Amino acid sequence: MVEKRVCQGSTRRDLSKDSNQNQNHNHNDSPPKSTTIVKYEKSSCLFCNEWFDAQTFTEHLIHCGQVLEECPNGCQAFIPRIRMRSHQKECPRINQQNQNVNNRMSVSMDRLDRQSDQRLLVIEQDVGTIRSVLNEEIRQRLHLITDVGNIRKQNQVVEDWTRDTEKALEELRHQMDEETNRRAFVIEQNHLDVQYCCDITQSLKEQVQSRLDEAQKLINQLSADVTFHQNQLNDNILKLEELIFENERLNR
């Protein structure tokens, strides 16, 4: 009986694994397709259908009132924790011990009926839980399909923007190349003009230097002539003074 309950209370991970195995078997002959790995950050309790984070999920299982536990009286029934006390008051095992031997058969039938009802209730709860899990999986897959569609639209917008941007960049590169060539031509022309001006300046400098050298020669020659005439003038003055002095001496 415990083995049957464990099979019915399969976890969501086992259901997902079986579903993935069936899908892989059905699509074994089809070509491989791209898959999207979805990591769930929350887990659903199979007993109360509530969602919890991975950190609080284990602690919730310890305190969850809907978790099924076997009756400690040995009636082989699995009862939710929250209903265990009321079950113990009505447990067929206790009733069987309190009743007399003459009612033992009817008590056994009642116990079997209650066990069957209880197991049916558990099975219905498990089916409802599995149904809720599957509905949640379907809802999440629909959300994923919607998200994938939105991502494809966004990718299309990005591709269009990228294409327009590349076109604009290509035009900008073409304009930059033209501007670079034009400026290179202007720089080359300016370089030639500067070189021409430098040549003219150098020629004028050489001419000016030549004229300065000639003027310096003339100045030097003129200075020599002035010095020569100055010396002659000084000699004549000395001679004149000597004559004057001699005349004065003779006149005395």
C-alpha positions as a LaTeX table, in Angstrom:
\begin{tabular}{lrrr}
\hline
Residue & $x$ (\AA) & $y$ (\AA) & $z$ (\AA) \\
\hline
Met1 & 0.00 & 0.00 & 0.00 \\
Val2 & 2.84 & 2.39 & 0.76 \\
Glu3 & 4.43 & 1.61 & $-2.59$ \\
Lys4 & 1.18 & 2.48 & $-4.38$ \\
Arg5 & 0.95 & 5.85 & $-2.55$ \\
Val6 & 4.51 & 6.74 & $-3.39$ \\
Cys7 & 3.86 & 6.11 & $-7.08$ \\
Gln8 & 0.74 & 8.28 & $-6.97$ \\
Gly9 & 2.54 & 11.06 & $-5.13$ \\
Ser10 & 5.21 & 11.42 & $-7.78$ \\
Thr11 & 7.02 & 14.68 & $-7.60$ \\
Arg12 & 6.86 & 17.36 & $-10.18$ \\
Arg13 & 10.40 & 16.56 & $-11.23$ \\
Asp14 & 9.42 & 12.94 & $-12.07$ \\
Leu15 & 6.41 & 14.15 & $-14.08$ \\
Ser16 & 8.61 & 16.57 & $-15.97$ \\
Lys17 & 11.18 & 13.82 & $-16.55$ \\
Asp18 & 8.52 & 11.38 & $-17.88$ \\
Ser19 & 7.03 & 14.10 & $-20.07$ \\
Asn20 & 10.46 & 14.95 & $-21.48$ \\
Gln21 & 11.20 & 11.24 & $-22.12$ \\
Asn22 & 7.88 & 10.83 & $-23.97$ \\
Gln23 & 8.53 & 13.91 & $-26.03$ \\
Asn24 & 12.06 & 12.73 & $-26.84$ \\
His25 & 10.67 & 9.32 & $-27.89$ \\
Asn26 & 7.97 & 10.91 & $-30.09$ \\
His27 & 10.42 & 13.26 & $-31.75$ \\
Asn28 & 13.26 & 10.78 & $-32.02$ \\
Asp29 & 12.92 & 10.57 & $-35.82$ \\
Ser30 & 12.47 & 14.31 & $-36.31$ \\
Pro31 & 15.49 & 16.57 & $-36.97$ \\
Pro32 & 17.10 & 18.18 & $-33.90$ \\
Lys33 & 15.61 & 21.48 & $-32.83$ \\
Ser34 & 16.96 & 24.22 & $-30.66$ \\
Thr35 & 15.84 & 23.96 & $-27.03$ \\
Thr36 & 15.51 & 26.56 & $-24.31$ \\
Ile37 & 16.59 & 25.59 & $-20.80$ \\
Val38 & 14.29 & 27.17 & $-18.20$ \\
Lys39 & 15.47 & 27.31 & $-14.62$ \\
Tyr40 & 12.59 & 27.59 & $-12.16$ \\
Glu41 & 13.39 & 29.72 & $-9.16$ \\
Lys42 & 10.21 & 28.56 & $-7.32$ \\
Ser43 & 8.79 & 25.12 & $-6.57$ \\
Ser44 & 5.18 & 24.09 & $-6.10$ \\
Cys45 & 4.16 & 21.98 & $-3.12$ \\
Leu46 & 2.37 & 18.89 & $-4.43$ \\
Phe47 & 0.17 & 18.76 & $-1.33$ \\
Cys48 & $-1.09$ & 22.35 & $-0.85$ \\
Asn49 & $-0.35$ & 23.75 & $-4.37$ \\
Glu50 & 1.45 & 26.75 & $-2.91$ \\
Trp51 & 4.65 & 28.14 & $-4.43$ \\
Phe52 & 7.83 & 28.65 & $-2.44$ \\
Asp53 & 11.42 & 29.69 & $-3.01$ \\
Ala54 & 14.08 & 27.01 & $-3.09$ \\
Gln55 & 15.35 & 28.14 & 0.32 \\
Thr56 & 11.98 & 27.85 & 2.08 \\
Phe57 & 10.58 & 24.85 & 0.18 \\
Thr58 & 12.28 & 22.21 & 2.38 \\
Glu59 & 11.23 & 23.93 & 5.59 \\
His60 & 7.66 & 24.15 & 4.27 \\
Leu61 & 7.54 & 20.40 & 3.68 \\
Ile62 & 8.39 & 19.88 & 7.37 \\
His63 & 5.47 & 22.03 & 8.57 \\
Cys64 & 2.95 & 21.64 & 5.72 \\
Gly65 & $-0.39$ & 20.44 & 7.10 \\
Gln66 & $-1.40$ & 18.77 & 3.82 \\
Val67 & 1.53 & 16.34 & 3.76 \\
Leu68 & 0.29 & 12.75 & 3.94 \\
Glu69 & 1.50 & 10.61 & 6.86 \\
Glu70 & 0.71 & 7.01 & 7.71 \\
Cys71 & $-1.58$ & 6.48 & 10.67 \\
Pro72 & 0.51 & 5.51 & 13.74 \\
Asn73 & $-2.22$ & 3.08 & 14.81 \\
Gly74 & $-1.38$ & 0.79 & 11.92 \\
Cys75 & $-4.59$ & 1.22 & 9.94 \\
Gln76 & $-2.46$ & 1.65 & 6.78 \\
Ala77 & $-4.21$ & 4.91 & 5.93 \\
Phe78 & $-2.33$ & 8.03 & 4.82 \\
Ile79 & $-3.86$ & 11.11 & 6.40 \\
Pro80 & $-2.93$ & 14.80 & 6.02 \\
Arg81 & $-1.16$ & 16.08 & 9.10 \\
Ile82 & $-3.84$ & 18.64 & 9.80 \\
Arg83 & $-6.49$ & 15.87 & 10.04 \\
Met84 & $-4.41$ & 13.30 & 11.91 \\
Arg85 & $-5.95$ & 14.02 & 15.36 \\
Ser86 & $-9.52$ & 13.76 & 14.11 \\
His87 & $-8.59$ & 10.57 & 12.28 \\
Gln88 & $-7.11$ & 9.04 & 15.41 \\
Lys89 & $-10.42$ & 9.65 & 17.18 \\
Glu90 & $-12.21$ & 7.78 & 14.40 \\
Cys91 & $-9.43$ & 5.35 & 13.52 \\
Pro92 & $-10.84$ & 1.91 & 12.67 \\
Arg93 & $-7.95$ & 0.34 & 14.53 \\
Ile94 & $-9.01$ & 1.87 & 17.84 \\
Asn95 & $-12.68$ & 1.20 & 17.18 \\
Gln96 & $-11.86$ & $-2.39$ & 16.40 \\
Gln97 & $-10.05$ & $-2.79$ & 19.72 \\
Asn98 & $-12.96$ & $-1.23$ & 21.66 \\
Gln99 & $-15.73$ & $-3.20$ & 19.98 \\
Asn100 & $-16.67$ & $-6.72$ & 21.00 \\
Val101 & $-15.93$ & $-9.84$ & 19.05 \\
Asn102 & $-19.45$ & $-10.13$ & 17.63 \\
Asn103 & $-19.11$ & $-6.79$ & 15.77 \\
Arg104 & $-15.59$ & $-7.56$ & 14.53 \\
Met105 & $-16.72$ & $-8.37$ & 10.97 \\
Ser106 & $-18.83$ & $-5.23$ & 10.57 \\
Val107 & $-16.04$ & $-3.10$ & 12.01 \\
Ser108 & $-13.62$ & $-4.60$ & 9.53 \\
Met109 & $-15.97$ & $-3.77$ & 6.68 \\
Asp110 & $-16.39$ & $-0.24$ & 7.97 \\
Arg111 & $-12.66$ & 0.08 & 8.28 \\
Leu112 & $-12.14$ & $-1.16$ & 4.75 \\
Asp113 & $-14.78$ & 1.24 & 3.48 \\
Arg114 & $-13.18$ & 4.11 & 5.31 \\
Gln115 & $-9.75$ & 3.13 & 4.06 \\
Ser116 & $-11.10$ & 2.92 & 0.54 \\
Asp117 & $-12.81$ & 6.28 & 0.90 \\
Gln118 & $-9.69$ & 7.75 & 2.40 \\
Arg119 & $-7.50$ & 6.37 & $-0.36$ \\
Leu120 & $-9.95$ & 7.60 & $-2.96$ \\
Leu121 & $-9.79$ & 11.00 & $-1.34$ \\
Val122 & $-6.00$ & 10.87 & $-1.40$ \\
Ile123 & $-6.04$ & 9.81 & $-5.03$ \\
Glu124 & $-8.44$ & 12.62 & $-5.89$ \\
Gln125 & $-6.17$ & 15.06 & $-4.08$ \\
Asp126 & $-3.16$ & 13.71 & $-5.96$ \\
Val127 & $-5.00$ & 13.96 & $-9.28$ \\
Gly128 & $-6.03$ & 17.52 & $-8.43$ \\
Thr129 & $-2.46$ & 18.33 & $-7.48$ \\
Ile130 & $-1.08$ & 16.82 & $-10.68$ \\
Arg131 & $-3.73$ & 18.67 & $-12.67$ \\
Ser132 & $-2.79$ & 21.93 & $-10.98$ \\
Val133 & 0.89 & 21.29 & $-11.68$ \\
Leu134 & 0.17 & 20.51 & $-15.33$ \\
Asn135 & $-2.00$ & 23.62 & $-15.65$ \\
Glu136 & 0.79 & 25.67 & $-14.14$ \\
Glu137 & 3.28 & 24.10 & $-16.54$ \\
Ile138 & 0.99 & 24.90 & $-19.48$ \\
Arg139 & 0.59 & 28.47 & $-18.25$ \\
Gln140 & 4.34 & 28.89 & $-17.92$ \\
Arg141 & 4.91 & 27.41 & $-21.37$ \\
Leu142 & 2.37 & 29.82 & $-22.83$ \\
His143 & 4.23 & 32.64 & $-21.11$ \\
Leu144 & 7.49 & 31.31 & $-22.53$ \\
Ile145 & 6.00 & 31.13 & $-26.04$ \\
Thr146 & 4.78 & 34.71 & $-25.66$ \\
Asp147 & 8.18 & 35.81 & $-24.39$ \\
Val148 & 9.92 & 34.06 & $-27.30$ \\
Gly149 & 7.60 & 35.84 & $-29.74$ \\
Asn150 & 8.36 & 39.18 & $-28.12$ \\
Ile151 & 12.08 & 38.43 & $-28.21$ \\
Arg152 & 11.85 & 37.61 & $-31.91$ \\
Lys153 & 10.08 & 40.90 & $-32.55$ \\
Gln154 & 12.74 & 42.71 & $-30.57$ \\
Asn155 & 15.45 & 40.87 & $-32.49$ \\
Gln156 & 13.82 & 41.95 & $-35.75$ \\
Val157 & 13.78 & 45.55 & $-34.55$ \\
Val158 & 17.43 & 45.25 & $-33.52$ \\
Glu159 & 18.36 & 43.73 & $-36.89$ \\
Asp160 & 16.59 & 46.55 & $-38.74$ \\
Trp161 & 18.31 & 49.12 & $-36.55$ \\
Thr162 & 21.67 & 47.40 & $-37.06$ \\
Arg163 & 21.19 & 47.36 & $-40.83$ \\
Asp164 & 20.25 & 51.05 & $-40.90$ \\
Thr165 & 23.16 & 51.87 & $-38.62$ \\
Glu166 & 25.62 & 49.97 & $-40.82$ \\
Lys167 & 24.28 & 51.79 & $-43.88$ \\
Ala168 & 24.67 & 55.15 & $-42.15$ \\
Leu169 & 28.18 & 54.19 & $-41.00$ \\
Glu170 & 29.10 & 53.16 & $-44.55$ \\
Glu171 & 27.94 & 56.52 & $-45.89$ \\
Leu172 & 29.83 & 58.26 & $-43.10$ \\
Arg173 & 32.98 & 56.28 & $-43.94$ \\
His174 & 32.61 & 57.25 & $-47.60$ \\
Gln175 & 32.27 & 60.91 & $-46.66$ \\
Met176 & 35.24 & 60.64 & $-44.32$ \\
Asp177 & 37.35 & 59.07 & $-47.08$ \\
Glu178 & 36.40 & 61.87 & $-49.47$ \\
Glu179 & 37.15 & 64.50 & $-46.84$ \\
Thr180 & 40.46 & 62.80 & $-46.02$ \\
Asn181 & 41.48 & 62.75 & $-49.68$ \\
Arg182 & 40.47 & 66.38 & $-50.11$ \\
Arg183 & 42.40 & 67.46 & $-47.04$ \\
Ala184 & 45.40 & 65.39 & $-48.12$ \\
Phe185 & 45.36 & 67.20 & $-51.48$ \\
Val186 & 45.05 & 70.57 & $-49.74$ \\
Ile187 & 47.90 & 69.69 & $-47.37$ \\
Glu188 & 50.08 & 68.60 & $-50.29$ \\
Gln189 & 49.27 & 71.80 & $-52.16$ \\
Asn190 & 50.02 & 73.86 & $-49.07$ \\
His191 & 53.28 & 71.99 & $-48.66$ \\
Leu192 & 54.24 & 72.85 & $-52.24$ \\
Asp193 & 53.28 & 76.48 & $-51.67$ \\
Val194 & 55.31 & 76.61 & $-48.47$ \\
Gln195 & 58.26 & 75.01 & $-50.23$ \\
Tyr196 & 57.97 & 77.57 & $-53.03$ \\
Cys197 & 57.85 & 80.40 & $-50.50$ \\
Cys198 & 60.85 & 78.94 & $-48.71$ \\
Asp199 & 62.79 & 78.77 & $-51.97$ \\
Ile200 & 61.92 & 82.38 & $-52.79$ \\
Thr201 & 62.82 & 83.46 & $-49.27$ \\
Gln202 & 66.13 & 81.61 & $-49.48$ \\
Ser203 & 66.88 & 83.25 & $-52.82$ \\
Leu204 & 66.03 & 86.71 & $-51.48$ \\
Lys205 & 68.10 & 85.99 & $-48.40$ \\
Glu206 & 71.08 & 85.07 & $-50.54$ \\
Gln207 & 70.62 & 88.22 & $-52.62$ \\
Val208 & 70.35 & 90.40 & $-49.53$ \\
Gln209 & 73.38 & 88.68 & $-48.01$ \\
Ser210 & 75.34 & 89.30 & $-51.21$ \\
Arg211 & 74.38 & 92.97 & $-51.20$ \\
Leu212 & 75.22 & 93.22 & $-47.52$ \\
Asp213 & 78.63 & 91.71 & $-48.23$ \\
Glu214 & 79.19 & 94.23 & $-51.03$ \\
Ala215 & 78.05 & 97.09 & $-48.81$ \\
Gln216 & 80.36 & 95.86 & $-46.07$ \\
Lys217 & 83.23 & 95.84 & $-48.55$ \\
Leu218 & 82.37 & 99.40 & $-49.60$ \\
Ile219 & 82.17 & 100.47 & $-45.98$ \\
Asn220 & 85.52 & 98.87 & $-45.26$ \\
Gln221 & 87.04 & 100.55 & $-48.32$ \\
Leu222 & 85.51 & 103.88 & $-47.38$ \\
Ser223 & 86.79 & 103.50 & $-43.84$ \\
Ala224 & 90.27 & 102.77 & $-45.18$ \\
Asp225 & 90.10 & 105.82 & $-47.45$ \\
Val226 & 88.89 & 108.00 & $-44.61$ \\
Thr227 & 91.70 & 106.72 & $-42.42$ \\
Phe228 & 94.24 & 107.38 & $-45.16$ \\
His229 & 92.98 & 110.92 & $-45.74$ \\
Gln230 & 92.79 & 111.51 & $-42.02$ \\
Asn231 & 96.42 & 110.48 & $-41.69$ \\
Gln232 & 97.40 & 112.75 & $-44.56$ \\
Leu233 & 95.45 & 115.59 & $-43.00$ \\
Asn234 & 97.16 & 115.01 & $-39.70$ \\
Asp235 & 100.57 & 115.01 & $-41.41$ \\
Asn236 & 99.74 & 118.23 & $-43.22$ \\
Ile237 & 98.58 & 119.83 & $-39.99$ \\
Leu238 & 101.83 & 118.84 & $-38.29$ \\
Lys239 & 103.83 & 120.22 & $-41.19$ \\
Leu240 & 101.83 & 123.43 & $-41.12$ \\
Glu241 & 102.39 & 123.80 & $-37.41$ \\
Glu242 & 106.09 & 123.28 & $-37.90$ \\
Leu243 & 106.18 & 125.98 & $-40.61$ \\
Ile244 & 104.25 & 128.37 & $-38.43$ \\
Phe245 & 106.57 & 127.68 & $-35.54$ \\
Glu246 & 109.60 & 128.16 & $-37.76$ \\
Asn247 & 108.26 & 131.45 & $-39.13$ \\
Glu248 & 107.62 & 132.76 & $-35.67$ \\
Arg249 & 111.09 & 131.83 & $-34.64$ \\
Leu250 & 112.60 & 133.59 & $-37.63$ \\
Asn251 & 110.54 & 136.70 & $-37.04$ \\
Arg252 & 111.89 & 137.06 & $-33.56$ \\
\hline
\end{tabular}
